[in-house]
Amino acid sequence: MATESSEGEEEGKITGGNQHLIVDEDLREMGKKAAWSVSSCKPGNDVSSLRDDNLDTYWQSDGAQPHLVNIQFQKKLKLQLVVLYVDFKLDESYTPSKISIRAGDGFHNLKEIRTVELVKPTGWVYISLSGNDPRETFVNAFMLQIAVLSNHLNGRDTHVRQIRVFGPRPFIAEILFLVNHFNSLQESSLHTPLLDD
């Protein structure tokens, strides 16, 4: 999880935000492995603004709510944390106030896993994907969808400046096990005698 949580975090409600993105070393950013799309955008404020590492740019929706960000992976991944950069001081009524995070195999079976209310956030906002059960520390999914359900001051369109998605870093022991297992399979196939009919 995040080493520094958003200020004033309560069950389902997040206030404040962090000016610096800080996550535990055992997490890695998974968004670069995904195909990103949005439900709508204003020209010049498209989906690429969510991933350009520039807090001065933003995605701006252009249409009816909910406003959707779709994050699709080529394989099922363990996902643990979504981090958004939003700025109420700059964006006012364009700032999301209620967000739903959905996960699944694709558009056909997305399931809501978290709904949060943002109260005048400025900075990085951390949204855990962990379940209520302490053993559920991540979700396995091919797809995440971030739905902006409403904005501050009843704004119509939304601004989101950056999004990051984190999952657990694979353990070295698991990697070594897989490498050794693969090598032993290769060796055994080399030493298998040919059977004659």
C-alpha positions in Angstrom: 0.0 0.0 0.0 1.0 3.6 0.0 3.6 4.5 2.6 1.9 7.9 3.0 -1.9 7.8 2.9 -4.1 10.7 1.7 -5.0 13.2 4.4 -8.2 12.6 6.2 -9.0 9.2 4.7 -12.2 7.6 6.1 -14.2 4.7 4.9 -15.2 5.7 1.3 -14.2 9.3 1.8 -10.8 11.0 0.9 -9.9 14.6 1.6 -6.6 16.4 0.8 -4.0 14.7 -1.2 -0.2 14.2 -1.3 2.0 16.5 -3.3 4.5 13.7 -3.9 3.8 10.3 -5.3 5.2 7.8 -2.7 4.5 4.1 -2.8 6.1 1.1 -1.1 9.0 -0.6 -2.8 7.1 -3.8 -3.0 4.8 -2.2 -5.6 5.4 -1.6 -9.3 3.6 0.6 -11.8 1.5 -1.6 -14.1 -0.1 1.1 -16.3 2.7 1.0 -18.9 1.6 -2.6 -19.7 -2.0 -1.5 -20.5 -4.0 -0.1 -23.4 -5.8 3.1 -22.2 -9.0 4.6 -23.5 -11.6 7.1 -22.4 -15.3 7.6 -23.0 -14.8 11.1 -24.4 -12.3 13.9 -24.5 -11.9 17.5 -25.6 -9.4 18.1 -28.4 -5.9 18.5 -26.9 -6.9 16.9 -23.6 -7.0 13.3 -24.5 -6.1 10.0 -22.8 -2.3 10.6 -23.4 -2.5 13.4 -20.8 -3.1 10.9 -18.1 0.2 9.2 -18.6 2.6 12.0 -19.7 4.2 12.7 -16.3 3.1 16.3 -16.5 0.9 17.7 -13.7 0.1 20.8 -15.9 -1.8 18.7 -18.5 -5.1 16.9 -17.9 -7.6 14.7 -19.6 -10.9 16.6 -20.0 -14.1 14.6 -20.7 -16.6 15.9 -23.2 -20.0 14.3 -22.7 -22.5 12.9 -20.2 -21.5 11.3 -16.9 -20.2 8.9 -16.0 -16.9 9.7 -17.5 -14.8 6.5 -18.0 -11.1 5.7 -18.1 -10.6 2.1 -19.4 -7.3 0.3 -18.6 -7.0 -3.0 -20.4 -4.1 -5.5 -19.9 -3.0 -8.3 -22.3 -3.0 -10.8 -19.4 -4.6 -11.1 -16.0 -2.6 -9.1 -13.5 -2.6 -8.6 -9.7 -3.6 -5.0 -9.1 -3.4 -3.4 -5.7 -3.5 0.4 -5.9 -4.9 3.2 -8.1 -3.4 6.7 -7.6 -4.9 9.8 -9.2 -3.6 13.3 -9.4 -6.5 15.8 -9.2 -6.4 19.5 -8.3 -9.5 21.2 -6.8 -7.6 24.5 -6.5 -7.0 24.7 -10.2 -9.9 22.7 -11.7 -12.8 23.6 -9.3 -16.1 22.2 -10.8 -14.1 19.9 -13.1 -12.7 18.0 -10.1 -14.1 14.5 -9.5 -16.1 14.2 -6.3 -17.3 10.6 -6.6 -15.3 7.8 -8.3 -16.1 4.1 -8.9 -13.4 1.6 -9.5 -14.5 -1.5 -11.5 -12.5 -4.7 -12.4 -13.1 -7.7 -14.5 -12.1 -9.7 -17.6 -13.5 -7.1 -20.0 -16.4 -4.7 -20.5 -18.9 -7.6 -20.3 -18.3 -8.5 -16.6 -16.9 -5.4 -14.8 -17.7 -5.5 -11.1 -17.6 -2.4 -8.8 -14.9 -3.0 -6.2 -14.6 0.4 -4.7 -16.5 3.7 -4.6 -14.9 6.7 -3.0 -15.9 10.3 -2.4 -13.2 12.9 -2.9 -13.5 16.1 -0.9 -11.7 19.0 -2.5 -8.6 16.9 -3.3 -5.4 18.5 -4.4 -2.5 16.1 -5.1 -2.1 12.4 -5.4 -5.1 10.4 -4.1 -4.5 6.8 -3.2 -7.3 4.2 -3.7 -6.7 0.7 -2.4 -8.1 -2.2 -4.4 -7.9 -4.5 -1.4 -11.0 -6.2 -0.3 -12.6 -6.2 3.2 -11.0 -9.5 4.0 -7.3 -8.9 5.1 -6.2 -11.8 2.9 -7.6 -9.9 -0.2 -4.6 -7.6 -0.8 -5.2 -7.2 -4.6 -7.6 -7.9 -7.4 -6.8 -10.2 -10.4 -8.1 -8.5 -13.6 -7.6 -8.1 -17.3 -9.3 -4.7 -17.0 -9.9 -1.8 -14.7 -12.4 1.0 -15.3 -12.3 4.3 -13.4 -15.7 5.9 -13.6 -16.2 9.6 -12.5 -19.7 9.6 -11.3 -19.9 13.2 -10.2 -17.9 16.4 -9.9 -17.6 19.1 -7.4 -20.1 22.0 -7.6 -22.2 19.8 -9.9 -19.7 20.2 -12.8 -20.5 18.4 -16.0 -17.1 17.5 -17.5 -14.1 16.4 -15.5 -10.3 16.9 -15.3 -7.9 14.2 -14.1 -4.2 15.1 -14.4 -2.5 11.7 -13.9 -3.3 8.1 -13.1 -1.0 5.4 -11.9 -1.9 1.7 -11.3 0.3 -0.4 -9.0 0.5 -4.1 -8.4 2.7 -6.3 -6.2 6.3 -6.7 -7.4 7.0 -10.4 -8.1 9.2 -12.0 -5.4 12.7 -13.0 -6.4 12.1 -16.5 -5.0 9.1 -17.0 -7.3 11.2 -15.9 -10.3 14.1 -18.2 -9.4 11.6 -21.1 -8.9 10.2 -20.6 -12.4 13.7 -20.3 -14.0 14.8 -23.5 -12.3 11.6 -25.3 -13.2 12.0 -24.2 -16.8 15.7 -25.3 -16.9 14.8 -28.7 -15.4 12.1 -29.2 -18.0 14.6 -28.4 -20.8 17.2 -30.8 -19.4 14.7 -33.6 -19.0 13.5 -33.2 -22.6 17.1 -33.3 -23.8 17.7 -36.6 -22.0 14.5 -38.4 -22.9 15.3 -41.5 -25.0 13.5 -41.8 -28.3 11.0 -44.6 -28.5 11.1 -46.9 -31.5 7.9 -48.4 -32.9 
